[in-house]
Amino acid sequence: MTPTTAGRNVVAAATNTAQDLAQRAGVEVRTLHEHEELDAAREIWDSVWPTIPGATEVPSSLMRAIEHAGGYIAGAFDEGRLVGASLAFPGRSRDVDGWKEHLHSHVAAVIPAAADRGVGTAIKAHQRAWALARDIDRILWTFDPLVRRNARLNISKLGGIGAEYLIDFYGRMDDPLNSGEESDRMLVSWELASDRVSDALAGAAVPLPRGHWTALGAVVSSPSHNEVPKTARLALLPIPMDIVAIRAQGREPARQWRMKMRAALAPVARGEARVIAMTLEGDYVMESAT
């Protein structure tokens, strides 16, 4: 089989997977180009990721420029109504083989009325097929490592790897969700042509219980989230059940969780480890690089 044939087969398989997941979610996913569609996508992002009054998540003019320059803007439609959308743009990252092109997924959201149907997964699967068709085999994006729901989607359901921990990545954020907090983020690396990602999208990568990982020698981090021993090859790091509810109690409880997670994931920030999975109970599984 020639590389060209192999590449075509990968794209075809990814396209079939995306179509299957969209059908299961009851949506049609396609790229957006018209002004009205771009405005509708922006409205979804602003409603799910609320900004300060008068601001917007992504200005319409910037969306248009990204779309015109070959970036990715797509939406999920339920009987003609836009219920979810995502935006990504080309980027370059450095690995052991030098500089490599990737797609950076900047924002994605699904309206609450369409939640828990697999719409977000369907959009990501469409994004994957779109990228592979353009010879891009990696997508990167960031998320708040304290949000368990998003962690489960990114690591378990999609098969992403927590490749970097970025301290205060965006600087101070004044939106209602993050006001007063430092904006630590985990960078997800999504290797689009890997068996890991294919298996995850097929539903074959089921989260395993803590007992599975402790039997392999994983160290369980304490609730105080002290940094795990450097000799540990595997470590389990608890994620708060509901950081939104914790934030509602006040800034200090949320800040404490932020600092605990930052300390626990310090090896990832230093490039000495990565997050490879989540447990059934909701812990990160951190694997040492050495």
VMD Tcl script that draws the C-alpha trace (Angstrom):
set ca {
  {0.00 0.00 0.00}
  {1.48 3.34 -0.99}
  {1.50 6.25 1.49}
  {-0.97 8.09 -0.74}
  {-3.39 5.19 -0.63}
  {-2.90 4.84 3.11}
  {-3.62 8.53 3.54}
  {-6.79 8.31 1.50}
  {-7.96 5.38 3.59}
  {-7.33 7.28 6.83}
  {-9.32 10.26 5.56}
  {-12.16 8.04 4.36}
  {-12.33 6.23 7.69}
  {-12.28 9.53 9.59}
  {-15.05 10.91 7.39}
  {-17.19 7.82 7.97}
  {-16.62 8.09 11.72}
  {-17.62 11.76 11.70}
  {-20.78 11.06 9.74}
  {-21.71 8.19 12.04}
  {-21.22 10.27 15.19}
  {-23.21 13.16 13.72}
  {-26.06 10.80 12.88}
  {-26.05 9.40 16.42}
  {-26.17 12.93 17.82}
  {-29.02 13.85 15.49}
  {-27.15 16.69 13.79}
  {-25.56 17.68 10.52}
  {-22.05 19.10 10.91}
  {-20.62 21.31 8.16}
  {-18.33 24.27 7.68}
  {-19.74 27.79 7.97}
  {-19.11 30.56 5.45}
  {-22.01 33.02 5.31}
  {-22.17 36.09 7.56}
  {-25.43 34.96 9.12}
  {-23.96 31.57 10.04}
  {-20.80 33.10 11.47}
  {-22.87 35.49 13.58}
  {-24.97 32.58 14.85}
  {-21.81 30.71 15.85}
  {-20.50 33.76 17.69}
  {-23.78 34.06 19.58}
  {-23.46 30.45 20.74}
  {-19.92 30.98 22.01}
  {-20.90 34.17 23.81}
  {-23.85 32.45 25.48}
  {-21.90 29.39 26.64}
  {-18.67 31.26 27.45}
  {-20.09 34.56 28.75}
  {-17.87 37.61 28.42}
  {-17.92 40.98 30.14}
  {-20.68 43.35 28.90}
  {-19.93 44.74 25.48}
  {-17.29 42.11 24.65}
  {-17.45 38.99 22.49}
  {-15.57 35.69 22.44}
  {-14.44 36.10 18.82}
  {-15.24 39.28 16.83}
  {-17.15 38.72 13.60}
  {-14.43 40.44 11.57}
  {-11.79 38.06 12.94}
  {-14.01 35.05 12.25}
  {-14.41 36.16 8.66}
  {-10.65 36.62 8.29}
  {-9.92 33.16 9.74}
  {-12.50 31.54 7.47}
  {-11.19 33.36 4.39}
  {-7.56 32.48 5.22}
  {-8.30 28.76 5.31}
  {-9.16 28.27 8.96}
  {-11.84 25.99 10.27}
  {-15.26 27.21 11.38}
  {-18.01 24.61 11.54}
  {-21.38 24.13 13.14}
  {-23.79 21.39 14.11}
  {-27.36 21.82 12.89}
  {-30.43 20.17 14.37}
  {-33.25 20.46 11.82}
  {-31.74 23.66 10.47}
  {-31.00 25.24 13.86}
  {-27.38 25.81 14.84}
  {-26.78 24.10 18.20}
  {-22.98 23.97 18.36}
  {-19.94 25.48 16.70}
  {-16.15 25.36 16.68}
  {-13.33 27.55 15.36}
  {-9.72 26.57 14.65}
  {-6.78 28.03 12.78}
  {-3.46 26.68 11.44}
  {-0.43 26.74 13.68}
  {3.10 25.38 14.01}
  {4.59 23.50 16.94}
  {8.01 22.08 17.60}
  {8.71 18.44 18.40}
  {11.71 16.10 18.15}
  {11.50 16.20 14.36}
  {11.45 19.99 14.16}
  {8.62 22.37 13.33}
  {5.34 20.76 12.32}
  {2.01 22.14 11.20}
  {-1.07 21.57 13.31}
  {-4.58 22.94 13.72}
  {-5.21 24.96 16.87}
  {-8.81 24.63 18.04}
  {-9.52 27.90 19.82}
  {-13.18 27.71 20.84}
  {-16.06 25.24 20.75}
  {-19.45 25.16 22.42}
  {-22.82 23.42 22.36}
  {-26.01 25.06 23.62}
  {-27.40 23.55 26.86}
  {-30.54 22.29 25.09}
  {-28.36 20.02 22.93}
  {-25.99 18.87 25.68}
  {-25.32 15.21 26.53}
  {-26.20 14.01 23.04}
  {-22.70 13.69 21.67}
  {-22.87 16.91 19.65}
  {-19.47 18.09 20.89}
  {-17.87 14.78 19.96}
  {-19.51 14.92 16.52}
  {-18.06 18.40 15.92}
  {-14.57 17.27 16.95}
  {-14.83 14.22 14.69}
  {-15.75 16.50 11.78}
  {-12.80 18.74 12.63}
  {-10.53 15.68 12.63}
  {-11.69 14.54 9.19}
  {-11.37 18.10 7.84}
  {-7.78 18.35 9.09}
  {-6.71 14.93 7.83}
  {-8.08 15.78 4.38}
  {-5.63 18.70 4.38}
  {-2.62 16.61 5.49}
  {-2.80 17.90 9.06}
  {-2.44 15.05 11.55}
  {-2.49 16.91 14.86}
  {-4.95 19.25 16.56}
  {-4.05 21.16 19.71}
  {-6.31 23.03 22.11}
  {-6.44 24.15 25.72}
  {-8.98 23.63 28.47}
  {-9.35 24.39 32.16}
  {-7.95 21.31 33.95}
  {-10.33 21.88 36.88}
  {-13.43 21.22 34.75}
  {-14.00 17.46 35.03}
  {-16.66 17.33 32.32}
  {-14.32 18.84 29.74}
  {-11.42 16.70 30.92}
  {-13.46 13.55 30.38}
  {-14.43 14.66 26.87}
  {-10.91 15.64 25.85}
  {-8.95 12.78 27.39}
  {-11.38 9.85 27.53}
  {-13.97 10.33 24.80}
  {-11.65 11.90 22.23}
  {-8.39 10.17 23.13}
  {-6.36 13.33 23.60}
  {-3.12 13.54 25.59}
  {-2.51 16.22 28.21}
  {0.81 17.29 26.71}
  {1.52 20.58 28.50}
  {0.40 22.50 31.58}
  {0.36 26.23 30.87}
  {0.44 28.47 33.93}
  {-1.79 31.57 33.74}
  {-1.95 31.08 29.97}
  {-4.37 33.91 29.12}
  {-3.43 36.16 32.02}
  {-6.16 37.75 34.11}
  {-9.65 36.98 32.82}
  {-12.64 39.08 33.86}
  {-15.47 37.04 32.37}
  {-18.14 35.67 34.74}
  {-16.77 32.10 34.65}
  {-13.14 32.90 35.43}
  {-13.21 36.27 37.17}
  {-10.44 36.63 39.71}
  {-8.71 33.35 38.84}
  {-5.39 32.70 37.20}
  {-5.98 31.11 33.80}
  {-4.01 27.85 34.01}
  {-4.74 25.58 31.07}
  {-3.90 22.08 29.92}
  {-2.80 21.73 26.31}
  {-4.34 18.71 24.58}
  {-2.48 17.00 21.75}
  {-4.83 15.06 19.48}
  {-2.93 12.71 17.19}
  {-5.55 12.32 14.50}
  {-4.32 9.20 12.69}
  {-3.46 7.25 15.85}
  {-5.17 4.05 16.96}
  {-5.71 5.72 20.33}
  {-7.95 8.39 18.79}
  {-9.73 5.96 16.47}
  {-10.48 3.63 19.38}
  {-11.71 6.49 21.56}
  {-14.12 7.77 18.92}
  {-15.35 4.21 18.39}
  {-16.19 4.00 22.10}
  {-13.56 1.32 22.74}
  {-11.46 3.37 25.19}
  {-13.49 2.91 28.39}
  {-12.13 4.69 31.51}
  {-10.64 2.16 33.92}
  {-11.10 2.23 37.72}
  {-8.43 3.41 40.13}
  {-7.73 -0.18 41.09}
  {-6.46 -0.93 37.59}
  {-3.91 1.85 37.80}
  {-2.83 1.22 41.39}
  {-2.20 -2.42 40.42}
  {0.26 -1.01 37.88}
  {1.99 0.92 40.64}
  {0.24 4.27 40.35}
  {0.58 6.60 43.32}
  {-2.70 8.17 44.46}
  {-2.33 11.87 45.17}
  {-3.77 13.06 48.47}
  {-6.68 15.53 48.56}
  {-4.14 18.24 49.39}
  {-2.60 17.58 45.94}
  {0.97 17.72 47.14}
  {3.42 17.18 44.30}
  {3.82 13.44 43.72}
  {7.20 11.74 44.30}
  {9.57 12.15 41.39}
  {10.18 8.40 41.43}
  {6.53 7.64 40.62}
  {5.99 6.45 37.04}
  {2.21 6.80 37.30}
  {0.15 9.10 39.52}
  {-3.59 9.62 39.98}
  {-4.65 13.23 40.53}
  {-8.23 13.95 41.68}
  {-10.27 16.54 39.77}
  {-13.00 18.45 41.62}
  {-16.46 17.04 41.06}
  {-17.93 20.43 40.13}
  {-15.61 23.42 40.01}
  {-18.53 25.67 39.01}
  {-20.26 24.91 42.31}
  {-16.99 25.50 44.16}
  {-16.57 28.88 42.46}
  {-20.06 29.79 43.61}
  {-18.81 29.46 47.20}
  {-16.27 32.22 46.62}
  {-12.92 32.90 45.02}
  {-10.76 31.37 47.74}
  {-11.98 27.75 47.48}
  {-11.52 27.89 43.70}
  {-8.08 29.48 44.06}
  {-7.02 26.72 46.44}
  {-8.03 24.08 43.93}
  {-6.11 25.94 41.21}
  {-2.94 25.96 43.29}
  {-3.35 22.29 44.25}
  {-3.76 21.24 40.63}
  {-0.83 23.41 39.55}
  {1.41 21.73 42.11}
  {0.23 18.24 41.19}
  {0.72 18.80 37.46}
  {4.08 20.55 37.86}
  {5.86 17.63 36.11}
  {3.67 18.23 33.04}
  {4.50 21.94 33.15}
  {8.21 21.04 33.23}
  {7.89 18.64 30.32}
  {8.67 15.65 32.53}
  {5.26 13.95 32.32}
  {1.96 13.92 30.47}
  {-1.66 13.03 31.21}
  {-2.53 9.81 29.38}
  {-5.98 8.89 30.74}
  {-8.70 9.47 33.31}
  {-9.93 6.98 35.85}
  {-13.54 5.91 36.08}
  {-13.75 7.87 39.35}
  {-12.49 11.10 37.76}
  {-8.74 11.35 38.33}
  {-6.06 12.35 35.87}
  {-3.57 9.56 35.15}
  {-0.17 11.24 34.88}
  {2.69 9.28 33.33}
  {6.34 10.20 33.81}
  {8.35 10.74 30.64}
  {11.34 8.92 32.15}
}
mol new
graphics top color blue
foreach p $ca { graphics top sphere $p radius 0.5 }
foreach p [lrange $ca 0 end-1] q [lrange $ca 1 end] { graphics top cylinder $p $q radius 0.2 }
display resetview
